[in-house]
Amino acid sequence: MTTEVIRARAWRFGDNVDTDQMAPFNTFMASWEKTRPALFPARPGFAMAFEPGEVIVAGKNWGCGSSREQAPSNLKKLGVAAVVADSVGRIFFRNAIALALPCLVCPGVSELVEEGDLVEVDFAGGVVRNLTRGTELSAPPPTADMLRIIEAGGLLETLKDDAPRAAPGDSPSLSDQPKTMAQKILARAAGRADVAPGEFVVARADRVVMGEFLASSASRLRKLGITALHDPEKVSATVTAVFPAPDAEIARLHTKMRALARELDVAHFYPHDGIINQVIVEKGDALPGQLVFGSDSHSTTYGAMGAAGSGLGVTELTYILATGRIWMRVPETIRFNLNGRMAPGVMSKDLMLALLARFGTDYAQYRAVEFGGEAADRMSMSSRLTLSNMGLEMGAKFAMFPADATTLRYLRGQGVTRGEAFGPDPGAAYAAVHEIDVSDLAPQVARPHNPGNVGPVGECAGTPVDQAFLGSCTNARLEDLAVAAGILRGRKVAASTRLIVTPASREVMLAAMREGHLQVLLEAGAHLTPPGCGACSGGVGGVVGPGETCIATTNRNFQGRMGSPEASVYLASPATVAASAVRGVITDPREFWTDGETAALRREAAVS
């Protein structure tokens, strides 16, 4: 593919168009004939009316959401010549470049262009011209490496080069210049004494985490004549999205994954253990100071362990599996100092939702986040994992806590002897430092159809709920199940509501069973599913139908995310979800929090 100037009609979109719109979960294994009309359910008819060679112009946070590479891939199948937006989700941007789809970040472009305008996109020069209106904007041009990838026809095509780019050398000692956690990790991974925000480096991965996309990666490697992984010891894989298999096609995929794990000598394969991000933490595969890439967008979860965890698409992960390295832009870091003590009935999920409401869902785009302060120091691993997990919903590349005594105690409790304390240097420079007092925080709820559409629970109280979902890699750990059980003990789920409980892992399920939490939930009327992603992505175990309302402990509530595009999904903490299941309407959990037993259950879970 060349990087010639593109002249075409523009289709205009607004803000926060997510990847679930471009690649609905139920199209993943469908034919293009079935996939195309299902694209962009919030804009019916667009996909069928789009003509090859046209361009998309959008507002802020285009391509926010998951790491699903099908999003830019589907756009290429439609014939999209280029995407230009005020801001672009980090993973979408990388996936677009990796697939040779020109993508420019051009602040203000959505105000420059109207639907149907004739525009000119000079991708290599970083210029967008509206020929209809006679206006022009400049954008940061692509790097030489990005241009090389586009011109080669995609990242994997560059593996055919006669002289592939050299891997980083052995890491020298880091300099005495104070560094953030992200700078320390990327400097070491790039074999450098120092790195600066905005700088591009080639970094070695300490761990690659694959879900079901392992099969796709292996197929692509074989087409390139590559039959062995660069370093199988650094690869972890698990069946995560849909288990047990609901149909023959998924069963075939699972069989292929098990065979590939053997053939490729994948050192850490966990076929049936639960949600990918939870299992990797439990197994000790993400350690303090490491650089970890995963096929799930919420690989930021590993930041709770003091690791730099980041989601990537399958093409870039395939490249890492072949070479052990990938290009990275060193991010600026935003620091959140969490102070005070959260009130009874308020959980870390409420805090994260409040941060999204205050700062927005693209505030940390292409930046790293660090959490610190006295409230952060007191948090359980479960609470930290929730914040790091949802750091992605703010756009963060990494969302990290310093690895401290709590981190090391958790690792040792898991039988992991590796890992040391790790954190930022005193005097490190930050793009912004925010002092956050958590003391007056109330339970929060994110309304449809965006995680940043947040307000206090009272603003939504009384909304009827058809389904309450307690699951996902955000909030289905032992602490979460204990809190829900404390609220539901001696009570029943409302007759008008179904409560679905999907533990994050087999380990969590067994612990909850031993401690009696599952019995309490089941006696209250909950339905228990096998550990895994379940209903979160709209795959299995609680898909919602047209016109239904669901309140969930998940991380996203995009339109169509958990099933029908005509459903409404609200995000909340495990406490709020449990309270809402009891009442059958969205309910403030603090009315149940006077129970001493509930507080005791949470304290018990917090130290486990």
N, C-alpha and C positions, 0 to 999 in steps of 0.2 A: 504493500500500500504506500502511496505517496502522501506527502503533506502539502499538497497544492491548496490554494485558496478555494474555499467552498462558497458557492453562491446559490442560495435556495430560499424557499418560503419557510417562514418560522411558525411553529406551533408554540403557544405561550401557556405556561403553567404557573401556579402560585407557589407558596412556601410549603415546606415539609411534605413533599411528595416522596413516600417511602418505597422501599424495594418490594414490599408485599403487594403494592399496586402493579409493579412491573413484572413480578414473578410470584403469583399466588401459589401457595403450597400445593394445592390440588392439581396444579399443572406440571409438576416436576417430572412426571413420567408419562405425560400425555403427548399426543402428536401435535404438530404445529397447527393443524387445522382446528383442533380443540383449544389449543393454548391461546391463539391470537385473539379470538373474540372475548376471552376471559380476562385479558389484560386491562389494567386501569379501570376497575369496577366503579371507582368514583367518577369516572368520565366515560360513560357508555358511548360506544361508537367511535371513539378516537382511533383505536388500533385498526379498525377496519377501514377508516377513511384516510389514514396516513399513507402518503406516497413516498416510495423510495427516493432518497437523495435530499429529503427535507431535513430541517434541523429543529431541535427543541431548545427553547429559551425559557428559563425558570427563575423563580425567586430563591429564597434562602433554603439551605439544607436539603437540596435535591438529593435523592438517593439515600436519605437517612435510613437507619434500620439495619437489617441483617447483612451477613456476608455473602448471601446467595448470589453467585456469579451469573445465575440465569437472568438477573435484571439487565445488565448491559448486553448480555448475549441475546436476549429477546429484542432489545432495541436494535441491535445489528440485523437481526432477522427481519425486522420491520423495514429496514433500510435507512435508519437514522444516520445521517452523515456526520453529525456533531451534536454535542450537548454543551450549552453555555448557560451558566447559572450564577446568581449572586454569591452563593456558597454551595459547596458540594460535600456530601458525606464522605468521610475519609476512605472507607472501604470501597464505596462505589467508584470513587475517583481512581483508586489503584486498580480495581477490576477493569474499569474502562480502558485504561492505558494498557494493561496486560493483554487485553483482547483487541487492541489496536482500534479502539473507538475514541476519536479525538474528544477531549473534555477540557473545557476552560473554566476557571473560576474568575468571574468578571463582575465585581461588585457594582451594582447600579444598572446592570444590563436589563433586568426585568422592567425597569421604568423607561428604558430606551426603546423597547420593542413591543409592538402590539401584534395580536394574532393576524397572520396573513402577510405581514411585512416581508419585503424582500431584503435579506441580510447577506452580508459577506463575512465569513469567518476565516481569518488568517491565523491558523492554529500555531504555526511555527513562529510567527511574529508576535502573537499575543494581541491581536487587534480584532475588534468586532465593529463592523460598519452597518448601519441601517440605511440601505440605499433608497428606501421609500421615503424616509424623513430627513436624509442628509446629515445624520449624526454619526459619531464615532466614539468608541471607548477602547482604552488599553487595558490589558490583563497581564498578569505575570506570565511570561512565555514558558513553555515546557523546557526542561533541562535537555542537555544533549543526549542523555541516556533515554529519556522519555521519547524523544524524536527517533532514536535508534530503534526502540521497541515498536513504535508505530510504523516506521518504514519497513521493518522486517516482517510486519504482519502479525505481530504479537510476541509476548515475552518468550514463549517456548521456542519460537523460531530462532531466537538468538542463541539457543543452545547448539545450533548447527554451525555457528561461527568457527572458523579455523583457529582463532586465537581468543578463546573465552576469557572474560575478565578474571583477573587473579583474585583469589580469596584473600581475606585479611591475614596478615602475618601474626606471629605470636604477640600477645598483648604486652606492651611495656608497662612499667609501673605508672600509675596515674599521677598526674602532676599535683602540686599542692593547691592549685586553683580550686576554690570551693565549688562543689557541683551538686545539682539536684540528683535525685535517684535516677531519673531517666538519663541524665548526662553520664553518670558513673557507669551505668549498665551499657549504654551504647558506645562509650569510649572503649571499654574493655572488649566488647564484641567486635568492634571495628579495628582493634589492634592499635589504638591511639592513646596518647597520654592525655589529650584534651579533645573535646568536641564542643561546638557552640550551637545554640538554637538557630535553626534555619539552614544549617549545613547539611549536605547530603553525604551519606557514608554507605559503605557496603559492610553489613554486619553479619556475623556468624550466629546462627540459631543454637541455643542450648537445648531446646526441646521443640518438637513439632507434634501437634496434637490433631489427630484426624478422626472425624466421625465417618458417616457412610460415604463421604466423598473420597475415601481411600480407594474405592473401586475405580472411580473416574480418573484419579491421579495415576494409578497403575496402568490403566489403558492408554493414557497419553504418553507415559514414559515408554511403553512398549512400541508405540508408533514412532518414537524417536530412536528406537534401538537401544534403550536403556533398560536393563533387566535387574539391576541391583540398586538399592538405596545408598545414598552417600554415607550415611551412618545410622544403621538400623537401631543402635542402642539409644539414639536420641529421639526415637519415634514412639509415640503412644497412640493407641487407637481404641475406639469403643463403638458399639452399636448403641445409638442414643435416641434418635428421633422417633422411630416407630418400632416398638417391641412389646409383646410378641408380634410376629408378622401377621397382619390382617388379611393378606391375600398372597397368591402364588408369586406375583412379581416382586413383592417385598421379601418374601422368603428366599427367592432366588438371589436377591442382593445380599442378604445376610449370609447365605451359603458361600457366595463369592468372597465376601469379606473375610470369613474364617479361613478360606483357602489361601487368600492373598497374604494374610498375616503369617501363615506358615511359609509360603514361598519366598516372601521378602524378608523373612527373619525379623519381623517386627518384635522388638524386645519386650514391649509393654502393651499387650493386647488384653482388653477387658471386655469380653463380648456381651455380657448381660448384667452389668453392675449398676447401671443407672445413668443419670444425666452426665454428659461428658465433662462439664466444668466441675461438678461436684466430685466425680470419681477421680479425676486427675489430682485434685487437692488431697483427697483421702489417701491416695497411693503415694504421695510425696513426689510426684513427677514435676511439680512446679515449686522451685525453691528460692529462697531469698537471693536477690542479685542476679537472677537468671533472665535471659531474653527468651520468651516463650511465644510461639505463634500457633494459632489454632484455627480450625475450620469453622468454629462457631464464633459469631460476632462478639458474644459475651465472654470471650477469652480475657477481657479486662478483669474478670473474676480473680485471676491469679495474682493481681495486684495486692490482694489482702494478705498474701504470703510474702510480700516484699519483692515480688517478681514483676518484670515488665511484660505483661501479657497483652496480646493484641490479636484481633481476628483478621484473617486474610481470605481471599477467594481461592478457589481450587487451582487456578493456573499458577498463582504465585507460590502456593504451597507445593505444587508439583515441582516448580523450579527449585525450591529449597530442598525437597527430597532428593533431587538430582545433584545439587551443588553444595548444600549446607549453608547457603548465604542468600541475602536479598538486600536490595537498596532500601534505605530508610532516610527520612528527613528528621533531624534532631529536633524534638519539639521544645517549645517554651513550656514552662510548668506553672500551673495555677495552684496555689496553696490554700486549703481550707482549714483554718484552726477552729476546731469544734470545742466550745467551752460550755460550762454549766452541766446540768444533769437533766436528762429527759424525764418528764412527768410520767406517773403511772398511766398505762394505756397507750403510750407513745413508743413506737419502735423505729429502728433505723430506716425502714422503708418510708415512714412518714418524713423523716429528715431528708431523704433523697428526693422525694416528691416535692418537698418545700424548696429545695435547692433548684430543681428544674423550673418551678414556678417563678422563682426570683431571677434566675440567670438565663433561662432559656435552653432549648434543646440543641443549640449549635454553639453555645458559649465556649466550649472546650474543643471545638473542631480543630483537628491537627495539633492539639496541645496535650500535655500530660497533666494529670491531677494528682496532688498529694493531699492526704488527710492526716491531720495531726491535732494536738491540743489535748487537754485533760479528758474531755468526753471521749475522744478517739482512743486514748490510752486505756480507758475503762471498758471499752467495748469487747464483747465476746468475739470469737472468730466468726460465728454465724452472722453477727451484725456487721462485721467488717466485710464479709463476703458479699452481703447484700449491697452495700455502698459501692464496692469495687465493681460488682456486676453491672449495676445501673449507671456507673460512670459513663458507659458507652452512650446512654440516652442523652447525655450532655455533649456527645460528640468526641469524648476523650479517646486518645490513642492508648494511653495507659491510665489506670486509676489505682494508685498505690497507697498502702500503709507502710510505715517503717516496720521491719521485722524485729519484734521485741520479745520480751519474756513470754508474753501470751502466745506469740507465733511459735516460738521454740517449744513451749510446753505442749501445744497442740501436735506439732510434728513428732515429738518424743512419745506422746500418747498413741500416735498412729504407728509406732515402731520405726520411725524414720530417724536415723542417727545423723544424717547429713544436714547441712544448713546452719548458718550462723547469723547473728544479729546484723542488720543492714539498714541503712537509712541515709538521708541527705547529709551533706556536710554543713556545719555551722557557717553562716555567712553566704550560703548559696543564693543566687539571684533568681527571683521569680517574676513572671509577667504580671502577676497580681497576687496579693495576699488578702484573704477575707476572714475576718473574725466573726464566727457564727455562734450566737448564744442559743443553745438548744432548750433552755429552761422553760420558755413559754410556748413551745411548739405544741400544736394540737394535732390530732390524727388528721391525715390528709387523704384526698381521693383525687385520682386523675380521671377526668371525664372523657367520653369519646371525642375524637378518635386520635388522640395524641398524648403521649406521656407528660408533656408539658402543660396540658390543659388542666391545671390543678387548683384546688381550693380546699378549705377546711371541710371535714366530713359533714358538718352541719348544713352546708350549702346543698348537699345531695341527699340528706337524710329523708327517709320516707319513700325513696325511689324503689318500686317493686323489683325484686330480683328473682329470675327464673333459675339461675344457676350460680352457685358459689364454688370457686375453684381454688383449692389450696395445693399449689404445686409450682414447678419450674425451678430453674437454677438460681432464681432470685430468693425464693422464700419457701422451701420445702425441706428444711433441715430440722434436726431434732428440736432445737429451740422453738421453731415455728409450730411444729406439731404439738409441743408441750403447751404453748400459749393457747392454741385453738382448743386443745383438750380441757384446759382449765376453764375456759368459757363455756364449753358444751357439757361439762360434767353435770349430770342430773337434769339436763335439759334436752329438748328434741329439736331437730331441724324442722323449720316451718313446713307445713304440708304443701305449700305452694312453691317450695324451693328444693332443688337437689344440690347436695354438697358432694363434690368430687374431691377426693384426697389422693394425690400422687406423690409419694415420698421421693426425695431427690436421688436416693440410692438404696441399694440393698442394705448397706450398713446402717443407714438412717432408719429404714423400715424395721430392721431387727432390734435396734436400740429402742425405738418407739414401742415395739411389741413387748420387750422385756420390762419397760417402765410403765406399761399399762395404758399408754396414750392411745394406741390403736383401738383397744377395747372400748375406751370411753367414746371415741369418735364413731365407731361402728354402732354402739348402743344408742347413740344420739340420732342415728339415721344416715350417717355418711356412707358413701360408696368408695371403696378402696380399689385402686388400680395398681398394676405393677410399676415399679420405679422407671422413670424415663421422662422424656420431654412431654409426652402426653398431649393434653389439649392446648398447650401454650401456642404451638404453631399451627393448630387446626388440623392435626393429623389424626389422632385417635384419642379415646379416653375422655370425651367431654366436649365434642364439637358442638357449637351453638347454632341454632337454626334461625330462619328469618323472623324478625320481630322480637327475638328474645333478648333479655338483658342478663349479663353475667358480671359478677364482681370477682376479681381474681388477684392472686398474689404475684402475677407474672410481671414482666418488665415492659411489655408493649401492648397497646390497645388500638393499633392501626385498624382501619376499616377492613373487614374480612379476615383479620389476623387469626381468630379462633374459629372460623367457620364461615357462616353466611355474611356477605357484605351488608346485609340488612339487619344484622345484630348490633347491639351496643355493648361495649366492654368497658368497665370501670376498673381501675387499678387501686389497690389498697394493701394495707398490712395484713398479716395473718390474724391479728386481733380483730380488725374491722371486718374481715371476711367472715370469721367465725360468728361474730355478733350479728352480722347481716343474715347469716344462714338461720340463726335462731329466730329472728324477727320476721324474716321474709322480705325485708326492705333494707336499704342501706342504713346502717345504724352506728352511732358513736359507741365504740367499745368501752368507753370509760364508765358507762353505766353498769358494766359487769366487773370492772376492775377492782371493786371494793372487796371482792372475794380474796381472802388471804391465801387461799389455795392456788389461785391463778398466779399471784406474785411468786409464791414458793416454787411453782412449776417452772416459771421462767428463770429463776435464779439457779435452779437445779440444772436446767438445760444449758445455761450460759457457761457453765464451767465444764461441760462435757465435751 
